[in-house]
Amino acid sequence: MTMDPIPSVIIIDPNPNSRLDTAEAVLRASLELRGECGYGTEATVLAVRQRPDIALLAIEDPPARAVATLQALQRLAPETVVISYSSLGDLAMMRQAMRYGARDYLIRPVQPDALAEAVASALQHESRRREAQTSGGDDSPSARGTIVTIHSPKGGVGKTTISANLALALRQLTEQEVVLVDADAQFGDVALMLDMEVTRGIGVLARNEYDLTPAVIEQYLDQHATGLSVLGTAADPEDWRAVTPENLPTILNSLAEKFEFVLVDTPGAVNAVVESALTSSDLIVLVTSRDVSSVKDARAIISILDTWGVPRERVRLVINDSTNAPLVTAAEAERTIGIPATTTLPYDRQVDVALQTGAPVVLQTQRSRFAEGMFDLAKLISGVSAQPRKRRLLSAIGMRRGS
């Protein structure tokens, strides 16, 4: 019987003590350590000579030299997959590393189990990418956007409302390319939230297309008046069967090659398709309300993510006061779920009005506490601190609707 080769690793870190700790984690993870060095030329020389499967790259503040080294590795050693690690759980730093080609982002001190899981996942993704390229695609490494999955195991907590408003907030805040994917191909309501018509959608795409490249998927996208792209859900009740744990990650990663942000609204359940979305994500927005059953279910999801090897650093807890009668405090919810809340969205009557009109709260001119919370969350995810440019986009919407 042929044994699978042990993945080989180099460590790129200017701090000798940090390199020593990381080398110990590499050995305890049963990986082959082929060398260690600092940034710059010595890193690229080591990568070219050793041809490792994985380069572990430390990124600290300021990140300029680390990013420059990462970019050089992409050019000179494209066969080596880069996994970054840092003492900073900063979203902007994480996004920057992922944007420039890192496949994962670990928190220092690197834990052997988390490292082994990250290496296995990164190499599996790289294997799929190379298989796709055998059909004649470009084999040069490309930059990659951020995949953010919004999930709640319980319905009625405002998950899809948050998905739609967060996508629009990111679009307004960054003015970059954003796509919202409705991964609930059976009962998805993303298009309803945005008052849009879906021409074909994700189910039709998954049923009819085998070559899930960005160019192919783009033909199945619909455009919101703000410029937000949407991969929605069409009406055919049979289409949902075509979305599988195998093709959904391919769709999301293909979209991440074109879009700066890929937001995924999942079904309110835990199944293999949801697992594939969550484990393929760079960030997970876990939504709960402040009722007892929602908090309990959110705690269960955290435990499930632990068993799947998803680091808790990737999870952002959002407590949404979707009704005006919460039963537990935010602090009690945080203690029960086991992670701190990134933000707590206050009850806002305008959200109920927006659900009936198909005009998302973040696009309305009235001052809204919920909309402010959405923009705050978008700032955390994007690392952008500028104020949202509402007036220009609202004007654009008016012009398009009036034309």
C-alpha positions as CSV (number, residue, x, y, z in Angstrom):
1,M,0.0,0.0,0.0
2,T,1.3,3.5,-1.0
3,M,1.6,5.9,1.9
4,D,0.6,9.6,1.3
5,P,3.6,11.8,1.4
6,I,4.1,14.0,4.5
7,P,3.5,17.7,3.6
8,S,6.7,19.7,3.6
9,V,6.9,23.1,5.3
10,I,9.2,26.1,5.5
11,I,8.8,28.9,8.1
12,I,9.3,32.6,7.1
13,D,9.5,34.7,10.2
14,P,12.0,37.5,11.2
15,N,11.6,36.6,14.9
16,P,13.9,33.7,15.9
17,N,11.9,32.9,19.1
18,S,8.7,32.9,17.1
19,R,10.3,30.6,14.5
20,L,11.4,28.2,17.2
21,D,7.8,28.0,18.6
22,T,6.3,27.6,15.1
23,A,8.9,24.9,14.2
24,E,7.8,22.9,17.3
25,A,4.2,23.2,16.2
26,V,5.2,21.9,12.7
27,L,6.9,18.9,14.1
28,R,4.1,18.1,16.5
29,A,1.7,18.3,13.6
30,S,3.7,15.5,11.9
31,L,4.8,17.8,9.1
32,E,8.2,17.8,7.4
33,L,10.2,21.0,8.2
34,R,12.5,21.9,5.4
35,G,13.9,25.2,6.7
36,E,13.3,28.5,8.2
37,C,14.3,32.1,7.4
38,G,13.3,35.8,7.5
39,Y,11.6,37.9,4.9
40,G,12.8,39.0,1.5
41,T,15.3,37.3,-0.8
42,E,16.3,34.6,1.6
43,A,12.6,33.5,1.8
44,T,12.2,33.2,-2.0
45,V,15.5,31.5,-2.4
46,L,14.6,28.9,0.3
47,A,11.2,28.3,-1.3
48,V,12.7,27.9,-4.8
49,R,15.4,25.5,-3.6
50,Q,13.3,23.4,-1.2
51,R,10.0,23.5,-3.2
52,P,7.9,23.0,-0.1
53,D,4.2,22.3,-0.1
54,I,3.5,25.0,2.4
55,A,5.2,28.3,3.4
56,L,4.2,29.5,6.9
57,L,4.5,33.3,6.8
58,A,4.4,35.4,9.9
59,I,2.6,38.7,9.5
60,E,2.8,41.5,12.1
61,D,2.2,45.2,12.1
62,P,3.5,46.9,10.0
63,P,2.8,44.2,7.4
64,A,4.6,45.8,4.4
65,R,7.7,43.4,4.3
66,A,5.5,40.3,5.0
67,V,3.1,41.3,2.1
68,A,6.0,42.0,-0.2
69,T,7.5,38.6,0.6
70,L,4.1,36.9,0.0
71,Q,3.8,38.6,-3.4
72,A,7.3,37.5,-4.3
73,L,6.5,33.9,-3.3
74,Q,3.4,34.0,-5.5
75,R,5.6,35.0,-8.5
76,L,8.7,32.9,-7.9
77,A,7.3,29.8,-6.1
78,P,3.7,29.5,-7.3
79,E,3.6,25.8,-6.5
80,T,4.0,26.6,-2.7
81,V,0.9,27.3,-0.8
82,V,1.2,30.2,1.7
83,I,-0.5,30.0,5.2
84,S,0.0,33.2,7.3
85,Y,0.1,33.4,11.0
86,S,0.1,36.4,13.4
87,S,-0.4,37.5,17.0
88,L,-3.1,39.8,15.7
89,G,-6.7,38.7,15.3
90,D,-7.2,41.8,13.2
91,L,-9.8,41.5,10.4
92,A,-8.0,44.1,8.2
93,M,-4.7,42.2,8.6
94,M,-6.4,38.9,7.9
95,R,-8.1,40.3,4.8
96,Q,-4.8,41.7,3.5
97,A,-3.1,38.4,3.9
98,M,-5.9,36.5,2.2
99,R,-6.2,39.1,-0.6
100,Y,-2.5,38.7,-1.5
101,G,-2.8,34.9,-1.8
102,A,-2.5,33.4,1.7
103,R,-4.8,30.4,2.0
104,D,-5.4,30.6,5.7
105,Y,-4.7,32.8,8.7
106,L,-3.7,31.3,12.1
107,I,-3.3,33.0,15.4
108,R,0.1,32.8,17.1
109,P,1.2,30.7,19.0
110,V,0.3,28.3,16.3
111,Q,-1.4,25.2,17.6
112,P,-0.4,21.8,16.1
113,D,-4.0,20.6,15.5
114,A,-5.1,23.9,13.9
115,L,-1.9,23.9,11.7
116,A,-2.5,20.3,10.6
117,E,-6.1,21.1,9.7
118,A,-5.1,24.3,7.8
119,V,-2.4,22.5,5.8
120,A,-4.8,19.7,4.9
121,S,-7.5,22.1,3.8
122,A,-5.1,24.4,1.9
123,L,-3.6,21.5,0.0
124,Q,-7.0,20.0,-0.8
125,H,-8.1,23.4,-2.3
126,E,-4.8,23.7,-4.2
127,S,-5.3,20.2,-5.6
128,R,-8.8,21.1,-6.8
129,R,-7.5,24.3,-8.4
130,R,-4.8,22.4,-10.3
131,E,-7.3,19.8,-11.5
132,A,-9.5,22.6,-12.9
133,Q,-6.5,24.0,-14.7
134,T,-5.8,20.8,-16.7
135,S,-8.7,21.8,-19.0
136,G,-6.4,24.6,-20.3
137,G,-7.0,27.5,-17.8
138,D,-4.5,30.0,-16.7
139,D,-2.2,28.4,-14.1
140,S,-0.8,31.6,-12.7
141,P,-1.7,32.4,-9.1
142,S,-4.4,35.0,-8.7
143,A,-5.5,37.3,-5.9
144,R,-8.6,36.2,-4.0
145,G,-11.4,38.0,-2.3
146,T,-12.9,37.3,1.1
147,I,-15.7,34.7,1.5
148,V,-18.1,35.6,4.3
149,T,-20.8,33.1,5.3
150,I,-23.8,34.3,7.3
151,H,-25.4,31.5,9.2
152,S,-27.9,30.7,11.9
153,P,-29.3,27.3,12.7
154,K,-32.6,28.8,13.7
155,G,-35.0,30.7,11.5
156,G,-36.6,34.0,12.3
157,V,-33.5,35.7,13.7
158,G,-33.0,38.0,10.8
159,K,-30.1,36.1,9.0
160,T,-31.2,36.9,5.5
161,T,-32.0,40.5,6.4
162,I,-28.5,40.9,7.8
163,S,-27.0,39.2,4.7
164,A,-28.7,41.6,2.3
165,N,-28.0,44.7,4.3
166,L,-24.4,43.7,5.0
167,A,-23.7,43.1,1.3
168,L,-25.1,46.5,0.4
169,A,-23.2,48.2,3.2
170,L,-19.9,46.6,2.0
171,R,-20.8,47.8,-1.6
172,Q,-21.4,51.3,-0.4
173,L,-18.6,51.5,2.0
174,T,-15.8,50.1,-0.2
175,E,-17.2,50.7,-3.7
176,Q,-15.6,47.4,-4.6
177,E,-17.1,44.4,-6.3
178,V,-19.5,42.5,-4.0
179,V,-21.6,39.4,-4.7
180,L,-24.3,38.0,-2.5
181,V,-25.0,34.2,-2.9
182,D,-28.3,32.7,-1.8
183,A,-27.1,29.2,-0.9
184,D,-30.6,28.2,0.2
185,A,-31.6,27.0,-3.3
186,Q,-35.0,25.7,-2.0
187,F,-36.4,28.4,0.2
188,G,-34.0,31.4,-0.3
189,D,-35.4,34.9,0.2
190,V,-32.4,37.1,-0.8
191,A,-34.0,38.3,-4.0
192,L,-37.2,39.1,-2.1
193,M,-35.3,41.2,0.5
194,L,-33.8,43.2,-2.4
195,D,-37.0,43.4,-4.5
196,M,-35.2,41.7,-7.4
197,E,-36.1,39.2,-10.1
198,V,-33.9,36.2,-10.4
199,T,-33.3,35.1,-14.0
200,R,-31.7,31.8,-13.5
201,G,-29.9,31.4,-10.1
202,I,-27.7,29.1,-8.3
203,G,-29.8,25.9,-8.8
204,V,-29.9,26.3,-12.5
205,L,-26.1,27.0,-12.6
206,A,-25.3,23.9,-10.5
207,R,-27.7,21.7,-12.6
208,N,-26.5,22.8,-16.0
209,E,-22.9,23.7,-15.7
210,Y,-19.9,21.6,-15.0
211,D,-17.2,24.1,-15.8
212,L,-17.7,26.4,-12.8
213,T,-15.2,29.1,-13.8
214,P,-15.8,32.8,-13.0
215,A,-16.7,33.6,-16.6
216,V,-19.4,30.9,-16.6
217,I,-20.8,31.8,-13.2
218,E,-21.0,35.5,-14.2
219,Q,-23.7,34.7,-16.7
220,Y,-26.0,33.5,-13.9
221,L,-25.7,36.7,-11.8
222,D,-28.3,39.4,-11.5
223,Q,-27.5,43.0,-10.8
224,H,-29.1,45.2,-8.1
225,A,-29.5,48.9,-8.8
226,T,-26.5,49.6,-6.5
227,G,-24.2,47.5,-8.5
228,L,-24.3,44.6,-6.0
229,S,-24.2,41.3,-7.9
230,V,-26.6,38.5,-6.7
231,L,-26.5,34.8,-7.3
232,G,-30.1,34.1,-6.3
233,T,-32.6,31.3,-6.2
234,A,-34.9,30.6,-9.1
235,A,-38.5,29.3,-8.7
236,D,-38.0,25.7,-10.0
237,P,-38.4,23.5,-6.9
238,E,-36.2,20.8,-8.3
239,D,-33.1,23.0,-8.7
240,W,-32.1,22.9,-5.1
241,R,-31.0,19.3,-5.4
242,A,-28.2,20.3,-7.8
243,V,-26.4,22.4,-5.2
244,T,-24.1,19.9,-3.4
245,P,-21.2,20.0,-0.9
246,E,-18.9,19.3,-3.8
247,N,-19.9,22.1,-6.2
248,L,-20.8,24.9,-3.7
249,P,-17.2,25.5,-2.6
250,T,-16.1,25.5,-6.3
251,I,-18.7,28.2,-7.0
252,L,-17.7,30.3,-4.0
253,N,-13.9,30.1,-4.7
254,S,-14.5,30.9,-8.4
255,L,-16.5,34.0,-7.3
256,A,-13.7,35.0,-4.9
257,E,-11.3,35.2,-7.9
258,K,-13.4,38.0,-9.3
259,F,-15.1,39.7,-6.4
260,E,-13.5,41.4,-3.4
261,F,-16.3,40.1,-1.1
262,V,-18.4,37.0,-1.5
263,L,-21.3,36.9,1.0
264,V,-23.2,33.6,1.4
265,D,-26.6,33.4,2.9
266,T,-27.1,29.8,4.1
267,P,-30.2,27.7,4.9
268,G,-31.4,27.7,8.5
269,A,-30.2,24.2,9.1
270,V,-27.0,22.1,9.5
271,N,-26.4,19.8,6.7
272,A,-23.6,18.8,4.3
273,V,-24.2,21.8,2.0
274,V,-24.0,24.2,5.0
275,E,-20.9,22.5,6.2
276,S,-19.2,23.0,2.9
277,A,-20.1,26.7,2.9
278,L,-18.9,27.3,6.5
279,T,-15.6,25.4,6.1
280,S,-14.9,27.2,2.8
281,S,-15.3,30.6,4.4
282,D,-12.6,33.1,5.5
283,L,-15.1,34.5,8.0
284,I,-18.4,33.3,9.5
285,V,-21.0,35.7,10.8
286,L,-23.1,33.7,13.3
287,V,-26.4,35.3,13.9
288,T,-28.5,34.8,17.0
289,S,-31.4,36.6,18.7
290,R,-31.7,36.9,22.5
291,D,-34.3,34.2,23.0
292,V,-33.2,31.0,24.8
293,S,-33.6,28.6,21.9
294,S,-31.6,30.8,19.6
295,V,-28.8,31.1,22.1
296,K,-28.8,27.4,22.7
297,D,-28.6,26.6,18.9
298,A,-25.8,29.1,18.4
299,R,-23.8,27.4,21.2
300,A,-24.4,24.1,19.4
301,I,-23.0,25.5,16.1
302,I,-19.9,26.7,17.9
303,S,-19.4,23.1,19.2
304,I,-19.9,21.7,15.7
305,L,-17.5,24.2,14.1
306,D,-14.9,23.1,16.7
307,T,-15.3,19.4,15.6
308,W,-14.9,20.6,12.0
309,G,-11.6,22.2,12.9
310,V,-12.9,25.8,12.1
311,P,-10.9,28.2,14.3
312,R,-13.0,30.4,16.5
313,E,-11.0,33.4,15.3
314,R,-12.9,33.1,12.1
315,V,-16.3,33.4,13.8
316,R,-18.0,36.8,14.4
317,L,-21.1,36.6,16.6
318,V,-23.9,39.0,15.9
319,I,-26.7,39.4,18.4
320,N,-29.8,40.7,16.6
321,D,-32.6,42.0,18.7
322,S,-35.2,41.1,16.0
323,T,-38.0,41.6,18.5
324,N,-38.6,44.1,21.2
325,A,-38.9,41.5,23.9
326,P,-35.5,39.7,24.4
327,L,-35.5,37.1,27.2
328,V,-31.7,37.0,28.0
329,T,-29.1,39.7,28.2
330,A,-26.4,40.1,25.6
331,A,-23.8,39.2,28.3
332,E,-25.7,36.0,29.2
333,A,-25.8,35.1,25.5
334,E,-22.1,35.6,25.1
335,R,-21.3,33.5,28.1
336,T,-23.6,30.7,26.9
337,I,-22.4,30.7,23.3
338,G,-18.7,30.9,24.4
339,I,-17.5,33.8,22.2
340,P,-17.8,37.5,22.6
341,A,-20.3,39.4,20.3
342,T,-18.7,41.5,17.5
343,T,-21.8,43.6,17.5
344,T,-25.3,43.8,19.0
345,L,-28.0,45.1,16.6
346,P,-30.7,47.0,18.4
347,Y,-34.4,46.4,17.6
348,D,-35.4,48.8,14.9
349,R,-39.0,49.1,13.7
350,Q,-37.7,50.3,10.3
351,V,-36.5,46.8,9.6
352,D,-40.0,45.5,9.7
353,V,-41.1,48.2,7.3
354,A,-38.2,47.4,5.0
355,L,-39.2,43.7,4.8
356,Q,-42.6,44.7,3.4
357,T,-41.3,47.2,0.9
358,G,-38.2,45.4,-0.4
359,A,-36.1,48.5,0.3
360,P,-33.2,47.5,2.6
361,V,-32.7,49.7,5.6
362,V,-29.1,50.7,4.7
363,L,-30.4,52.3,1.5
364,Q,-33.0,54.4,3.3
365,T,-32.4,58.1,4.0
366,Q,-33.8,58.0,7.5
367,R,-31.5,57.5,10.4
368,S,-31.6,53.9,11.5
369,R,-29.8,52.2,14.4
370,F,-29.9,48.9,12.6
371,A,-28.3,50.5,9.5
372,E,-25.6,52.0,11.7
373,G,-24.8,48.6,13.1
374,M,-24.6,47.1,9.6
375,F,-22.1,49.8,8.5
376,D,-20.1,49.2,11.7
377,L,-19.9,45.5,10.9
378,A,-19.0,46.2,7.3
379,K,-16.1,48.4,8.5
380,L,-14.8,45.6,10.7
381,I,-15.0,43.1,7.9
382,S,-13.5,45.4,5.2
383,G,-11.0,47.4,7.4
384,V,-12.4,50.5,5.8
385,S,-13.0,53.4,8.2
386,A,-14.5,55.9,5.8
387,Q,-18.1,56.9,6.1
388,P,-20.5,55.2,3.6
389,R,-21.2,57.2,0.5
390,K,-25.0,56.9,0.6
391,R,-26.0,60.0,-1.3
392,R,-24.2,59.0,-4.6
393,L,-25.7,55.4,-4.5
394,L,-29.1,56.6,-3.6
395,S,-29.0,59.0,-6.5
396,A,-27.9,56.2,-8.8
397,I,-30.8,54.0,-7.7
398,G,-33.3,56.8,-8.3
399,M,-31.9,57.5,-11.8
400,R,-32.1,53.8,-12.7
401,R,-35.6,53.3,-11.4
402,G,-36.7,56.5,-13.2
403,S,-35.1,55.5,-16.5
